[in-house]
Amino acid sequence: MKIDLALSPNDLLPAIRRMWDLSAVKIMSIDRSMDRSAGAPVHTVAGEYKPRGWTDWTQGFEFGSAILQFDATGDESFLALGLDRTCSDMPVHVTHFGVHDHGFNQVSTYGNLRRLVDEGRIPEDPWQLEYFDLALKCSGAVQANRWTELGDGYGYIQSFNGPHSLFIDTMRTLRVLALAHQLGHVMKGEGDQVIPLLGRLIAHARTTAQYGVFYGEGRDIYDVRGRTAHEAIFNTASRAFRCVGTQQGYSGFSTWMRGLSWAITGYAELLEFMETVEEEEVEAFGGKSEVIAMMETAAAATCDFYIAYTATDGIPYWDTGAPGLGLLGDIYDKESEPENDIEPVDSSAAAIAAQGLLRFGAWREATGRNDAARYRQAGLTVLRTLLSDRYLSVDPNHQGLVLHSQYHRPNGWDYVPPGRSNPCGEATMWGDYHMRELALYVQRLAENGPYLTFFG
């Protein structure tokens, strides 16, 4: 990536406001046309959102997008939409024991609504606030209950593949455990055993840092500092780590770039959260300094890898090991080519990672560390590209917001336009949601508004 060191949040504000204008039309279009009996919207096919997936993990992104639209613009029709849909459609997700996606679904909806109450943007109704809190508490416990214990401070939330499987994605969903802990929820197991939610959050982050993130230490011959594996697989009988793998990437020994992005933003926002946690709360789980050092090491490595392995405009190709990349020339020394016919880019990975880069930079600055500006400016550089006409969907008839996003390349689930051999020109619900969250974060910086966090 070629980082623009002079770019400021104010420079991007006109483009961000244009994005919200486009976003409003798309949110209403999806709500009018979506057949909810078929499932949650996942990705666009010829410009129209369709369901497609293993679970309804994207429902919260849809309704959360309406809430963010209100947050950014003050248009109360979007608040009403987000609130109504959350109350009618999201309760089923709160007690879904079969997924690792609670931080996606519930924090995007109940979490954003609760944050707006805290900020005074929504009038405080004690019973409504209690409803939001209860949903987040229950969701955090349900997520934490999906657990494989490894011992010695290690363990992980199981992916939907089963008890042997840890996904890198889950780093971004740990925030629901953080909120449940912050709200004072007490999770109990057999015999009234208290199960600390903060302890499970830390153990999962530690296990992911150990087995899902690489540090250039010779772990295998593909060990490049900052790369990530989509999946870490364990023997549940012996608790031993067995191998890396992937579901949506090209190989366990290459880096699926959206997985990398989940790690970047997951660790960066948890570093911010840990600054609000008292030392005595962490003492039983390794101590605050150890936990912060572990998260900082993982965040720095993954952020540096992203900067090194993206095009000059900050957009990644979908996987660093994709077999056709060599045919595209030196992809890291030129701008991305989203409409090439060899290997697709993934703009959703960029939208997710940019927020993590910004947050990691902000955390480093707030704690007196070096190189804060490098990460902050990298995040702004990525956002500028996403706001350009090459990536932002300006067609009001296209329901997607950020074009050239990928869902599942190995399964061939992404739409390939007629006359082409490569998917392009389409959007995903997580890419669009994270674009809105990213834009809101930078908009608040430009307008000197409250600093945006999931935990208030």
C-alpha positions in Angstrom: 0.0 0.0 0.0 1.1 3.5 -0.8 0.1 5.4 2.4 -1.0 9.0 2.0 0.6 10.7 5.0 -1.2 14.1 4.3 -4.8 12.8 4.1 -7.1 13.9 6.9 -10.6 12.9 8.0 -11.9 16.3 6.9 -10.6 15.7 3.4 -13.0 12.7 3.1 -16.0 14.3 4.7 -17.7 15.4 1.4 -17.3 11.9 -0.1 -18.6 10.4 3.2 -21.7 12.6 3.0 -22.3 11.5 -0.6 -22.0 7.9 0.5 -24.7 8.4 3.1 -27.0 9.8 0.4 -26.4 6.7 -1.7 -26.7 4.4 1.3 -30.2 5.7 2.2 -31.7 4.6 -1.1 -30.1 1.2 -0.9 -31.2 0.4 2.6 -34.9 1.2 1.7 -34.7 -0.7 -1.5 -33.5 -3.9 0.3 -36.1 -3.6 3.0 -38.9 -3.2 0.4 -37.8 -6.1 -1.8 -36.3 -8.7 0.5 -38.2 -12.0 0.9 -37.4 -12.6 4.6 -38.9 -16.1 4.5 -35.9 -17.1 2.3 -33.3 -16.0 4.8 -31.2 -13.0 5.5 -29.6 -11.0 2.6 -26.0 -12.0 2.1 -24.7 -10.8 -1.3 -25.9 -9.2 -4.5 -26.6 -11.0 -7.7 -26.8 -8.7 -10.7 -27.3 -5.8 -8.2 -30.0 -7.4 -6.0 -29.5 -8.8 -2.5 -30.1 -12.5 -2.2 -29.9 -15.0 0.7 -27.1 -17.5 0.5 -25.2 -19.1 3.4 -24.8 -21.6 6.1 -26.5 -19.5 8.8 -28.3 -16.1 8.9 -25.1 -14.4 10.2 -25.8 -11.3 8.2 -29.2 -10.3 9.5 -27.8 -7.9 12.1 -25.7 -6.2 9.4 -28.8 -5.4 7.4 -30.8 -3.8 10.3 -27.6 -2.4 11.9 -27.0 -0.5 8.6 -30.3 1.4 9.1 -29.3 2.3 12.7 -25.9 3.6 11.5 -27.7 5.6 8.8 -29.7 7.3 11.5 -26.5 7.8 13.6 -24.7 9.6 10.7 -27.6 11.6 9.3 -30.2 12.1 12.0 -33.0 10.7 9.7 -35.3 9.2 12.3 -37.1 7.0 9.7 -34.0 4.8 9.7 -34.0 4.6 13.5 -37.6 3.4 13.3 -36.8 0.9 10.7 -33.7 -0.5 12.6 -35.6 -0.6 15.9 -38.7 -2.3 14.4 -36.7 -4.9 12.5 -34.4 -5.6 15.5 -37.4 -6.2 17.8 -39.3 -8.4 15.3 -36.5 -10.4 13.7 -33.4 -10.4 15.9 -34.6 -12.3 19.1 -34.2 -15.6 17.4 -30.5 -14.9 17.0 -29.9 -14.1 20.6 -30.2 -17.7 21.7 -28.8 -19.3 18.5 -26.4 -22.0 20.0 -25.1 -23.2 16.7 -23.0 -20.3 15.5 -20.0 -18.2 16.3 -21.5 -15.0 14.9 -23.2 -13.3 17.9 -20.9 -10.3 17.9 -21.9 -9.7 14.3 -25.7 -10.0 14.7 -26.3 -8.6 18.2 -23.7 -5.8 18.5 -24.7 -4.4 15.1 -28.3 -4.1 16.3 -28.9 -4.2 20.1 -25.4 -2.9 20.7 -25.7 0.1 18.4 -29.1 0.9 19.9 -27.7 0.8 23.4 -24.8 3.0 22.4 -27.2 5.6 21.0 -29.1 5.6 24.3 -25.8 6.1 26.2 -24.9 9.0 23.8 -28.3 10.7 24.4 -29.3 10.2 20.7 -32.3 8.1 21.7 -34.5 9.1 24.7 -33.8 6.7 27.6 -36.7 4.4 28.3 -35.7 2.2 31.3 -37.6 -0.9 30.0 -36.3 -0.5 26.5 -32.7 -0.2 27.8 -33.2 -3.2 29.9 -34.4 -5.1 26.8 -31.2 -4.1 24.9 -29.1 -5.1 27.9 -30.8 -8.5 28.4 -30.3 -9.3 24.7 -26.6 -8.5 24.9 -26.1 -10.4 28.1 -27.8 -13.5 26.8 -26.0 -13.4 23.5 -22.7 -13.0 25.2 -23.3 -16.1 27.4 -24.7 -18.2 24.5 -21.6 -17.3 22.5 -19.2 -18.1 25.4 -21.0 -21.4 26.0 -19.9 -22.7 22.6 -16.5 -23.5 24.1 -13.6 -25.9 23.8 -11.2 -25.8 26.8 -7.5 -26.4 26.1 -6.2 -25.6 29.6 -3.4 -23.3 30.9 -5.3 -20.1 29.9 -6.2 -21.3 26.3 -9.5 -22.3 24.8 -11.8 -21.0 22.1 -15.3 -20.4 20.9 -16.1 -23.2 18.4 -16.9 -22.3 14.8 -20.0 -23.7 13.4 -17.8 -26.5 12.0 -17.7 -28.1 15.5 -15.7 -28.4 18.7 -12.4 -29.0 16.8 -12.5 -25.7 14.9 -11.4 -22.2 15.7 -12.1 -19.5 13.0 -10.1 -16.3 12.7 -13.5 -14.5 12.1 -14.5 -14.9 15.7 -12.0 -12.2 16.8 -14.5 -9.6 15.6 -17.4 -11.3 17.4 -15.7 -11.3 20.9 -17.1 -7.9 21.5 -20.4 -9.4 22.5 -18.6 -11.1 25.4 -17.0 -7.8 26.2 -20.4 -6.1 26.4 -21.9 -8.8 28.5 -19.0 -8.6 30.9 -19.2 -4.8 31.0 -23.0 -5.0 31.8 -22.2 -7.2 34.8 -23.6 -10.5 33.5 -22.8 -13.6 35.4 -22.7 -16.8 33.3 -23.1 -20.0 35.2 -22.6 -23.7 34.3 -23.2 -27.0 36.0 -23.4 -26.8 39.8 -23.7 -23.0 39.6 -20.1 -22.8 38.5 -19.4 -19.2 37.5 -17.8 -18.9 34.1 -16.1 -15.6 33.6 -17.0 -14.0 30.3 -13.9 -11.8 30.3 -11.8 -14.9 30.9 -13.2 -16.6 27.9 -12.7 -13.5 25.7 -9.1 -13.4 26.7 -8.5 -17.1 26.3 -10.0 -17.1 22.8 -7.9 -14.0 21.8 -4.8 -15.7 23.2 -5.4 -19.0 21.4 -6.1 -17.2 18.1 -2.9 -15.2 18.6 -1.0 -18.4 19.2 -2.4 -20.6 16.5 -4.2 -18.4 14.0 -1.6 -15.6 13.6 2.0 -16.1 12.4 5.0 -14.1 13.4 7.9 -15.1 11.1 9.3 -17.5 13.7 9.7 -20.6 11.6 6.5 -22.3 12.7 6.3 -23.8 9.2 7.9 -22.9 5.8 5.1 -20.5 5.0 5.5 -18.6 8.3 5.4 -14.9 7.3 5.0 -12.4 10.0 1.4 -11.2 10.2 -0.3 -13.8 8.0 -3.3 -15.6 9.4 -4.9 -18.9 8.9 -8.7 -19.0 8.5 -9.1 -22.1 10.7 -7.1 -23.8 13.4 -8.0 -27.4 14.0 -7.5 -29.2 17.3 -7.8 -32.8 18.6 -10.6 -32.4 21.1 -9.5 -35.6 23.0 -5.9 -34.6 23.6 -6.4 -30.8 23.3 -3.5 -30.8 20.9 -3.2 -28.4 17.9 -3.2 -30.4 14.7 -3.1 -28.1 11.6 -4.4 -25.0 9.9 -7.1 -25.0 7.3 -9.6 -22.9 5.6 -13.2 -22.8 4.5 -13.3 -19.7 2.3 -9.6 -19.1 1.5 -7.4 -20.8 -1.0 -5.2 -22.7 1.5 -4.5 -23.0 5.2 -0.9 -22.0 4.2 -1.9 -18.7 2.5 -3.8 -15.8 3.8 -7.5 -15.3 3.1 -7.6 -11.6 3.3 -11.0 -11.1 4.9 -9.9 -13.4 7.7 -6.9 -11.2 8.2 -9.2 -8.2 8.3 -11.4 -9.8 11.0 -8.2 -10.3 13.1 -7.0 -6.7 12.5 -10.1 -5.0 13.7 -10.9 -7.6 16.4 -7.6 -7.1 18.1 -7.5 -3.3 17.6 -10.9 -2.7 19.2 -10.2 -5.1 22.0 -7.1 -3.2 22.8 -9.3 -0.1 23.2 -11.7 -2.1 25.4 -8.9 -3.4 27.6 -8.0 0.2 28.5 -11.4 0.4 30.3 -10.8 -2.8 32.3 -9.4 -2.7 35.8 -6.2 -4.6 36.6 -8.0 -6.7 39.2 -10.5 -7.9 36.7 -7.7 -9.4 34.5 -5.4 -10.7 37.3 -6.8 -14.2 37.1 -6.4 -14.4 33.3 -2.7 -13.5 33.0 -2.6 -9.9 34.1 -3.5 -6.8 32.2 0.0 -6.1 30.9 0.4 -9.6 29.5 -3.0 -9.5 27.8 -2.3 -6.1 26.2 1.1 -7.2 25.1 -0.4 -10.4 23.4 -3.1 -8.4 21.7 -0.7 -5.6 20.6 1.8 -8.1 19.1 -1.0 -9.8 17.1 -2.5 -6.4 16.0 0.8 -5.0 14.9 1.8 -8.1 12.9 -1.6 -8.4 11.1 -1.7 -4.6 10.4 1.8 -4.7 8.9 1.0 -7.7 6.8 -2.1 -6.0 5.4 -0.1 -2.9 4.5 2.5 -5.0 2.7 0.2 -7.3 0.9 -2.3 -5.0 -0.7 -2.3 -3.0 -3.9 -1.0 0.6 -3.7 -4.6 1.9 -3.2 -5.0 -0.3 -0.1 -7.3 -3.0 -1.7 -6.4 -6.7 -1.3 -6.9 -9.5 -3.7 -9.1 -12.2 -2.0 -6.2 -14.5 -1.0 -2.4 -14.1 -1.1 -2.1 -17.7 -2.5 -4.7 -17.4 -5.2 -3.2 -19.3 -8.1 -3.7 -16.7 -10.8 -2.1 -13.7 -9.0 1.2 -14.2 -10.8 -0.5 -13.5 -14.1 -1.5 -10.1 -12.9 2.1 -8.9 -12.5 3.4 -7.1 -9.4 0.0 -6.6 -7.8 1.5 -4.9 -4.7 3.2 -2.2 -6.9 0.2 -0.8 -8.7 -3.5 0.0 -8.1 -6.0 -2.8 -7.7 -7.8 -4.1 -10.8 -11.3 -5.0 -9.6 -12.6 -5.9 -13.0 -9.7 -8.2 -14.1 -10.7 -11.7 -15.4 -8.1 -13.7 -13.4 -8.4 -13.2 -9.6 -10.9 -11.1 -7.8 -10.2 -8.4 -5.2 -12.2 -8.3 -2.0 -13.4 -4.8 -1.1 -15.2 -6.1 2.1 -11.8 -7.1 3.5 -10.7 -3.5 2.9 -13.7 -2.0 4.6 -13.2 -4.2 7.7 -9.4 -3.7 7.9 -9.5 0.1 7.4 -11.3 0.5 10.7 -8.8 -1.7 12.5 -5.9 0.2 11.1 -7.5 3.5 12.3 -8.3 2.1 15.7 -4.8 0.6 16.2 -3.3 3.9 15.2 -5.6 5.7 17.7 -4.8 3.3 20.5 -1.1 3.7 19.8 -1.3 7.4 20.0 -3.5 7.4 23.1 -1.0 5.1 24.9 2.2 7.0 23.8 3.5 4.4 21.3 5.4 5.1 18.1 4.1 4.7 14.5 0.5 5.7 15.3 0.4 8.0 12.2 1.4 5.1 9.9 -1.6 3.0 10.8 -4.1 5.9 11.0 -3.0 7.2 7.5 -3.2 3.7 6.1 -6.8 3.4 7.2 -7.7 6.8 5.7 -6.0 5.8 2.4 -8.1 2.7 2.2 -11.3 4.6 2.9 -10.5 7.1 0.2 -10.3 4.3 -2.3 -13.5 2.8 -1.2 -15.3 6.1 -1.5 -14.2 6.5 -5.1 -16.4 5.7 -8.1 -14.3 2.6 -8.7 -15.7 0.9 -5.6 -18.7 2.9 -4.3 -21.9 1.9 -6.0 -23.4 5.1 -7.5 -26.2 3.3 -9.3 -29.5 3.7 -7.3 -30.8 0.5 -8.9 -27.9 -1.5 -7.5 -28.7 -2.5 -3.9 -25.0 -2.9 -2.9 -23.0 0.0 -1.5 -19.4 -1.2 -2.0 -18.7 -3.1 -5.2 -16.2 -5.9 -5.8 -16.8 -7.8 -2.6 -16.4 -11.6 -2.4 -18.3 -14.2 -0.3 -17.0 -17.7 -1.1 -14.6 -18.0 -3.9 -13.8 -21.7 -3.6 -17.5 -22.7 -3.7 -18.1 -20.4 -6.6 -20.9 -18.6 -4.8 -20.1 -15.1 -6.2 -21.9 -13.8 -9.2 -20.0 -13.7 -12.4 -21.4 -11.1 -14.9 -22.2 -12.3 -18.5 -19.1 -12.2 -20.7 -16.7 -12.4 -17.8 -14.8 -15.2 -16.1 -14.3 -13.6 -12.7 -16.8 -12.3 -10.1 -16.9 -8.5 -9.9 -19.3 -5.6 -9.5 -21.2 -7.1 -6.6 -21.6 -6.3 -2.9 -21.9 -8.2 0.4 -23.9 -7.3 3.5 -20.8 -7.4 5.8 -18.9 -5.3 3.4 -21.6 -2.7 3.2 -22.2 -2.6 7.0 -18.5 -2.2 7.7 -18.2 0.5 5.1 -21.0 2.4 7.0 -19.3 1.8 10.4 -16.0 2.9 9.0 -17.5 6.1 7.4 -19.3 6.9 10.7 -16.0 6.5 12.6 -14.1 8.9 10.3 -17.1 11.3 10.1 -17.0 11.7 13.9 -13.3 12.3 13.8 -13.8 15.0 11.2 -16.7 16.6 13.1 -15.1 16.3 16.5 -17.9 14.1 17.6 -17.8 11.4 20.3 -15.2 8.8 19.6 -17.0 5.7 18.3 -16.6 2.4 20.2 -18.8 -0.6 20.7 -18.5 -0.3 24.5 -19.4 3.3 25.0 
